[in-house]
Amino acid sequence: MKNNLFWALSLCLIFTSCKDKQEPKTEYLDNMKTAYIGTYTREEEHVDGEAEGIYTIYQESGSGSLRFGTIVAEITNPSFVKVSGDGKNLYAVSELAGEGEENGFIYSFRIKEDQNIEELNKLSTESTAPCHVALDRSGKYVFVANYMGGVVMMYKRQEDGSLEKQQRIDLENPEKSHAHSVTLSENNKYAYIADLGNDKIYIYNFDAEKGELTPHDDQISVELEEGSGPRHFTLSKENNVAYSVNELNSSVSVFEIKENGGLEIIHNISTLPEDFVERNSAADIHLHPSGKFLYTSNRGHNSIAAYKVDEEGKLSMLDFYSTDGRTPRNFAIGPQGKYLYAANQDTNEISIFGIDQESGELTQRLPNFSVKTPVCIEFAPTE
């Protein structure tokens, strides 16, 4: 009997010790920054998805190193995720575009104190392959771009963060259209829709009081070079310059933003070295919080391109930085702008770069961090 009690106590101590090693202490995580990872979970034409759903990871702010959290939602192809500005909700697309699938979905989740999430509701995106989520500056509305069908959806955010349908926008040439992102202006008066298939940035007036999008009065769209493929769009904090990363011709277009929200192209620059002739598709774009530097990702060249931003908003190339992985799709600049994290979709890893705050160059490299089929990296807002 004594021997049985001894072994039972010993096994309990061993189990407790192992558990402590496997599960990070709450106090430790309180000192780390949380990020949510969108993924692909099944085989598609363009990717062999291996993930289980949405993951959490934790960033150590001093070193920039990452620590794996857990699976917080097991949904199909949550390829783009977005946290609300108040940190209370997570929104994720379910990018469905397979045979027999009539539409994709947008999921709304409540973020709990431990950073796990609880599903609130899911709604149809009324077309297939939803690929981008955005919120307006007031936090009252959520926008989803469907890659297929020329459909952009706007949803009203309820008090608990759940969603209800507000408005559907149908773009021209729906069979050709590939809406890839929606971006709200800093003053929340205009919405810019990047349509990769139609080679246009559509401009809409946005009324946050009515929850309504209407075509711009003077300029319904700005047309880019044929075959450029505008994908993601970002704006300066001053709301006077905007940037489009163009997937198909691997370029960045720089726009002057007019007082009425209209756009005028003032500059174009490549995302690739001059001597690179292999296949490439540009993917994501982000301004550094300082506004002094801009970064884009290259799938094919498998790199991050870094640019310096001059006083007029025009770009000059700094350098190209290999991600040591394949197909860097979305990337994120971490809190305080010290580190850049790139999701290498096809090699199941995240690249970690340090950012020189004076020059904008990517410097310190930590070993790539293992995550299954990462696509999107979204840090929760910090106080």
N, C-alpha and C positions, 0 to 999 in steps of 0.2 A: 504493500500500500504506500509506504514511504517512497519507494523507488518510482512508483507511478506518479506521485505528487511532485517529486523532484523533476521528472522528465516533462511533466505538464507545465511547471513553472519555467523550466529552461526553454521550452518551445515558445511560450508566451513572450519571454524576453527577447528571443531571437526574432520572432515575428515583429515585435514592436520596434526593435532596432532597425530591421530591414525597411519597415514602413517609414521610419523617420528619414532614412536615406533616400527613399523614392519620392516622398511627398514634401515639397518645400514648405518651410514653416511660414505661417501667416505673416509674422513680423518681418521676415525676409522679403516677402512679396510686396509688402506695404512700401518698401523702399525701391521698388522697381516699377517700370512703366509697362503697361499692358498693350499688346497689339493683337488684332484679330486677323487671321489669315484666311482669305478666300481661296478656294481650290477647284480642281476638276476631280470628279469622283468616278467617272466612267470613260470608256473609250469613245472618242469622237473622231471625226475626219482629221482634225488638226492636232489631236493630243490623245495620249494614252493615260487617262486619269487614274490615279492610284489612291487618292485620298479618301477619307471617310466623311468629310464634311468641313465645318468651320473649326479651326484650331485657335487656341490662344498661345502666345509666346510672351516672354517677359524680357525687357531690356534693362541691363545694368547701366545706369546713366553715366557712370564714371568711365568704364572701359568700353562701353558700347556692345559688350558681349550679350548673347541671347541665351535664354533658358526655356525649354519646352514646357508648356502648360498642360492642356488637355483638349479633348474634342468637346466642344460646347454645343454643337448642333449637327445632327446627321441628316443633311438634306442633299439633294442631287445638284451637283455642279454649282455651288455658291461662288461663282467666278468673280463677283464684285461685291464688296461689303463696305458699308459706310456707317460711322457712328455719328449720332446727332451732336450738335454743338454743345448741348447741355450735359452730354455724357449719359443720358438716361436710356437711350435706345440704340439698337443696332438694326440696320436694314440690309438685307441680302437678296440678290437675285437668285433664282434657280434657272440657270441657262439651259433651257430645253429647246431642242431643235431637231429631234430625231423623228424617224418615221412614225406616223400616227399621233404625234404630239402637236396639238392645235395651238398651244400657247405656253409661254413660260410663266413664272410666278415671282412676286415680290413678297418676302417674309418680313414681318416686324417682330422684334424681340425686345423684352425688357432686360436691361443690364442690372444684375444684382450686385450687392455690396462686394461679393467675392469675385466679381468680374465674370461669373458664369451668366448664361442668358436663359430667358424663359420665353417661349413662343407666345405671341399675342394673337396674330392672325396671318393669313396669307391670301393674296388676291391675284387674279389673272393680270398679266401685262398686255393682254389682248393682241399679242403677236408672239413670234418666236425669237429665241436667242437674245433675251434681255442681257445687256452687257455692262451697264453703268447705272449708278445711283447717285443722286445729288439732292441736297436740301437747299431751300432758299435761305437768305440771310436772317429772316425772322424765325426760322425753324418751324414754320407752320405747314410747309408743303414739301413733299418728296417727289422727285422726278425720276423716271426710268426711261432709258433709251433702249429700244429693241433693234438688234442688228438686222433682223429680217422684217420686211413688210412695211417699212416707212412709218412706224407708229411710235410716238413718244407719249408716255402717260404721266399725268400729274395726279397725285393723291393728297388728300387733306389729312394732316396728322391730328389724331384725337388726343385728349388730355392724358391718357395712359400711354400714348405712343403708337397705338394701333392705327391702321390706315383705312380710309374709305376713298372710293374713286371720286375725283374732282373734275378732270377734263382729259379728253383724248385729242391729240394732235396728229393729223395724217399729212405726211410730207408728200411732195410730188414724186412721180415715177416710183411707186411703191415696190415694183419688181426689181428696180435698180438700186433703190435706196438702202443704205447701211448706216442708220443712225448709230453713232458710237459714244456720244457724251452730251450732257447738258450742263452748262456753266452759267451761273447767275452773276450779274455784275455786282461790284462792291456796294453800289447804292441800291441794289435790289430792284431796279427798275427795268432791267432787260435780261432776257435769257438767250443764250447762244447755243445752237444745236449744231454739232459737227456731223455732217453726213458724208461718210467716206465714199459711198457709191455715187452720189451726185456731185462730188467735188465742190461742195458748198458749205458755208457756215450760214445757217438761217438765223435771223434776228427777230425776236419777239418782244413786244412790250409786255411787262409783267405787272399786274395789279395785285399786290399782296392783300389788300383789303377785300377785294372781290374773289381772289383766288382764280385769276383769269389770265390766260395768254392770248394775245392778239398779234397778228403780223405787224411788223414795224411800219410806221406811217410812210417813211421816205425810202427805206432800203430793206426790202424783204430778205435779201441774202447778199453775200459777197461770194463771188465765184473764184475758185482757185484754179491753178494750172490743171489742165485735163490729165487725169491719171495720177494726181498727187495723193488723194485719199486722206483728207483731214480726219483725225482720229480723236485726240484729246486736246483740250483747250484750257489755257490758264491766263489770268489777268494780274497786272501789277496792283499793289495795294492802293496806289494813287488813282487807279481806274482810268489811266490814260494810254496804256499800252497792253496789247494782248498777244498771245503766242499760240500757234497751232502746230502740233507735231503731225506730220503727214506720213502715213504708213507706207503708201505705195511707191513714192519716189524718194523716201528717206530724207526729208527736209523739215525745216522749221520755217513757218511764215510768221513775220512780225507785223502787227497791225497797229495803226493809230486809232484810238477810240475817240470818236467825235463826241461833242457835248450832248447830242441827241441819241447817243448809243450806237451810232453807225460805225462801220469799220472801213479802213483803207489800208491796203497792203503797202508797207514801206520798205520791206527788206525780206530776202529769203536766204537761207544758209543750209548747207548739207549737214546731215547727222553722221557722215562717214568720212574716212580719210580718202584723199583723191585717188590713191592707188588701189582701193578695194573695189573689185569688180564682181564679186560673187553675190548670190541672192541675199537680200536683206529686207526686213520690214521694221520700220520704226514703231515704237509702241507707246511709251508714256512720256510725260513731261511735267516738270515741277520747278518752280522758282524757289531759290533759297529764301528763308525768312527775312534775310537782310535786303533782298531784292537786287543784290549785286551779281548774282550768279544764276545760271539756268542749266538744267540737266535733262537729257533725254536718254531713252534706252533703245538699243539696237538688237533685233533678233536676227541672227545670221552672222553679223560681225561679233555678236555676243559681247557687247560693251555698253558702258555709260559714256556718253559724250558730254563734256563740260564746256560751258561758254561763260564769258564775261559779258555783263550787261553795261552798256555805256549810258550817259546821261539822257540820251534820246530814246533809250530802250532797245537800240540795235545790239546785235550780238557779234562777238569775235570768238573764235575757237580757242579754248585752253588746251584740251588734250582728250584722248580716248583711253578708257580704263577697262581692261578685260574683267569680266565677271567670273572667269574660271569656271563657267558653267554654260549650259545651252538654253537659249530662248529666254533671256531676261525680259519679262513682260512688264507688269506694274512694278514700281519701286516707291519707296517712301523715305522722306527725310525725317529723322527722329526728332523728338522734343529737343528744343534749344538749338537745333540746326547743326549738331556736332557730328552726326553719323548719317550715312545713306545706306539703305537696305534694299537690295534688288532680288526679286523673286525669279529664280531660274526654273521655269516651268518644266523643262524636259530632262533636267538632271536632279530634281528633287532636293533643292537646296537654296538657301538665301545667302547672297554675298553681302559682306559687311565692309564698308569703307569709312574711314575717318575723313572729315572735311576740314581743310585748312580755312580758318575763318577770315584770313586776310587775302589769300589769293584765290580761294574757291577750288583749288586743286584737291583731288582725292588722294589721300596720303596713306594713313595707317590701314593695314589689311589684317583682319582676323580670319581664321579658317572659316570656310563656308559652313553654314549651319543647316543641318538636315531636316527637311520638312517635305512630305509627300505632295507632289504636283502643286506647288504654291503658285498663285496667280496674282493675288491682291494682298497688300499689306496696309493695314489701317490702325494707326495708333489712337487709343482713347485720348480725349482731350485732357490736358493737365491744368491744374489750378494756377 
